[in-house]
Amino acid sequence: MTWLLKAVTGVWLLQLAWRFKRALAVSAVAVFAIAAYGWAGLVLLVVGPPLLALLWRWVHPWSYWRFVGWLVARHRLRTTYGLRWAEVMQSCGLHRPIPGRPGEFTTPRLVRVTDSPVGDVLHVRLLTGQEPGDFERQAAELAHALGAPAVRVTSAGPGLVELTLVERDVLADAVELHDVEAVTDLRAVRFAVGEDGSWRTRDYANIAAEVGGGVPGSGKTAGETSLACGLIQNPAVQYVVIDGKGGEDWSWIAPRAAAYTNEDEDLDVVLELVESVHRLMRARLKTQKTQRGRANFWDLPLDPAHPAVFLVVDEVQTFTDQKGMDKDTKAVAATITARLSALVKKGRSAGVITRLLTQKPTSDAIPTAIRDNASVRTAWRVLSDDAAEAILGPVVRGSAVTPVDIPVSMPGVAVVADAGGQLERVRFPYVDEHTAEQIATRTAELRRDLADLTGPVPAEDATADESASEQEATA
Ligand SMILES: Nc1ncnc2c1ncn2[C@@H]1O[C@H](COP(=O)(O)OP(=O)(O)OP(=O)(O)O)[C@@H](O)[C@H]1O
């Protein structure tokens, strides 16, 4: 009966036209061009758009490729993924039967497809009652059903999930930098590339300390080097480097460092440097409010006269692990550890950022109290779950992301835990020593001696101010 009604009213014709709307639109434009301008109009119609596209690409390649990406993504949404979506959802058990309609089911909705350096990203709206974990559990099935080597599931807000079809492991390729951009904003410092191919940043206003560890050759020093190369170009940053390996890994920074030592046997030399930085921190905590108006360093504008100080202690176990030390050396090591612990706890609001690196990630090398106060933790390749835990904390136990799996052939790849406790794999960029040396030499005039930064310890009457600032620091 319905077909008769459609035939009589002409609705069938409209439905047919709608079905072939694109072909009809193209034909209409072609007929119009011929009618208005003859065959020249048709030639213009055929040659014009490609020429315009070429011109667009030449004038504004960024917007052109963005548009092409959008077109390709739309095409994939409708064909590659859209046509099989219901079948994929059903075969992975992510569909839901519709009550009262046997045999019928509903599926999460594929909203959008975008591309990323690793592969396509499918943006999906969940069904009521579903959560990203439902997709995570089915990640392997989804990968097979969608024909991708792996699928990464990330929550993208309430009711939304993103499925990244990982076609390429972007972390497999080294990120070599032949020069490093100066860091101008310490609240967004690029430090490594994530699995989606985009840069990860850190907000140093919220970081008092970082701990990092990994087996020899895993890329700790190189990772720190690339970070330092950007930071030392900022006049409001000073570096203090203590290299417990006793080698020349950090000698490149000597012309630019406020203080540098590679002393690995005479712990008194190291203690003196650590004490200097500790004194600077205390002096700032005591006087910052009275002299500069704010108790928190990061509430003040960055000023080369009051620089942020990065204290790097590479192979920190040389100074903190007391095993095998004689009695006197043990006492010095204990003081160094206590000072580092204080810097880790209170350094943030004094603008002092402490970074401790070790190839021996144990609680003897990095005491748990220090690790637990370090909001940023980085584990390059390690050999055991215990070592991973000594750096990243208990969160790594049972996590799918672990530094124990990192292949030897991928130095510079690490697992990082951010302030929110989330673990992810990243690759640090690589800057060779000569490039680093050149950057340090060309910025040598920005160097200020640590002794000049450390003012005299203020009088005792500032105690009240200190306790106020210290309370804020540890808050
Ligand atoms: N991000 C990276 N990308 C590519 N190669 C890297 C990267 N990081 C390090 N490497 C390679 O690995 C080598 C060892 O790196 P690095 O010296 O940083 O290791 P390490 O963990 O500090 O070792 P050690 O504990 O012995 O000092 C480098 O010389 C370099 O060849």
Ligand as a Chemical Component Dictionary entry (heavy atoms), coordinates in Angstrom:
data_LIG
# 
_chem_comp.id                   LIG 
_chem_comp.type                 NON-POLYMER 
_chem_comp.pdbx_formal_charge   0 
_chem_comp.three_letter_code    LIG 
# 
loop_
_chem_comp_atom.comp_id 
_chem_comp_atom.atom_id 
_chem_comp_atom.alt_atom_id 
_chem_comp_atom.type_symbol 
_chem_comp_atom.charge 
_chem_comp_atom.model_Cartn_x 
_chem_comp_atom.model_Cartn_y 
_chem_comp_atom.model_Cartn_z 
_chem_comp_atom.pdbx_ordinal 
LIG N1  N1  N 0 66.967 9.686 23.299 1  
LIG C1  C1  C 0 67.882 8.974 22.669 2  
LIG N2  N2  N 0 67.711 8.690 21.366 3  
LIG C2  C2  C 0 68.653 7.959 20.709 4  
LIG N3  N3  N 0 69.775 7.468 21.278 5  
LIG C3  C3  C 0 69.981 7.722 22.557 6  
LIG C4  C4  C 0 69.048 8.487 23.322 7  
LIG N4  N4  N 0 69.510 8.571 24.572 8  
LIG C5  C5  C 0 70.669 7.907 24.606 9  
LIG N5  N5  N 0 70.969 7.389 23.398 10 
LIG C6  C6  C 0 72.147 6.569 23.048 11 
LIG O1  O1  O 0 72.492 5.804 24.183 12 
LIG C7  C7  C 0 73.808 6.126 24.647 13 
LIG C8  C8  C 0 73.854 6.103 26.154 14 
LIG O2  O2  O 0 73.065 7.160 26.653 15 
LIG P1  P1  P 0 73.342 7.814 28.080 16 
LIG O3  O3  O 0 74.792 8.073 28.274 17 
LIG O4  O4  O 0 72.425 8.930 28.247 18 
LIG O5  O5  O 0 72.925 6.618 29.014 19 
LIG P2  P2  P 0 72.915 6.593 30.580 20 
LIG O6  O6  O 0 71.672 5.891 30.960 21 
LIG O7  O7  O 0 73.121 7.940 31.143 22 
LIG O8  O8  O 0 74.155 5.682 30.886 23 
LIG P3  P3  P 0 75.142 5.712 32.160 24 
LIG O9  O9  O 0 74.322 5.343 33.344 25 
LIG O10 O10 O 0 76.194 4.713 31.831 26 
LIG O11 O11 O 0 75.660 7.119 32.242 27 
LIG C9  C9  C 0 74.105 7.497 24.044 28 
LIG O12 O12 O 0 75.467 7.695 23.832 29 
LIG C10 C10 C 0 73.335 7.449 22.739 30 
LIG O13 O13 O 0 74.108 6.808 21.749 31 
# 
loop_
_chem_comp_bond.comp_id 
_chem_comp_bond.atom_id_1 
_chem_comp_bond.atom_id_2 
_chem_comp_bond.value_order 
_chem_comp_bond.pdbx_ordinal 
LIG N1  C1  SING 1  
LIG C1  N2  SING 2  
LIG C1  C4  DOUB 3  
LIG N2  C2  DOUB 4  
LIG C2  N3  SING 5  
LIG N3  C3  DOUB 6  
LIG C3  C4  SING 7  
LIG C3  N5  SING 8  
LIG C4  N4  SING 9  
LIG N4  C5  DOUB 10 
LIG C5  N5  SING 11 
LIG N5  C6  SING 12 
LIG C6  O1  SING 13 
LIG C6  C10 SING 14 
LIG O1  C7  SING 15 
LIG C7  C8  SING 16 
LIG C7  C9  SING 17 
LIG C8  O2  SING 18 
LIG O2  P1  SING 19 
LIG P1  O3  DOUB 20 
LIG P1  O4  SING 21 
LIG P1  O5  SING 22 
LIG O5  P2  SING 23 
LIG P2  O6  DOUB 24 
LIG P2  O7  SING 25 
LIG P2  O8  SING 26 
LIG O8  P3  SING 27 
LIG P3  O9  DOUB 28 
LIG P3  O10 SING 29 
LIG P3  O11 SING 30 
LIG C9  O12 SING 31 
LIG C9  C10 SING 32 
LIG C10 O13 SING 33 
# 
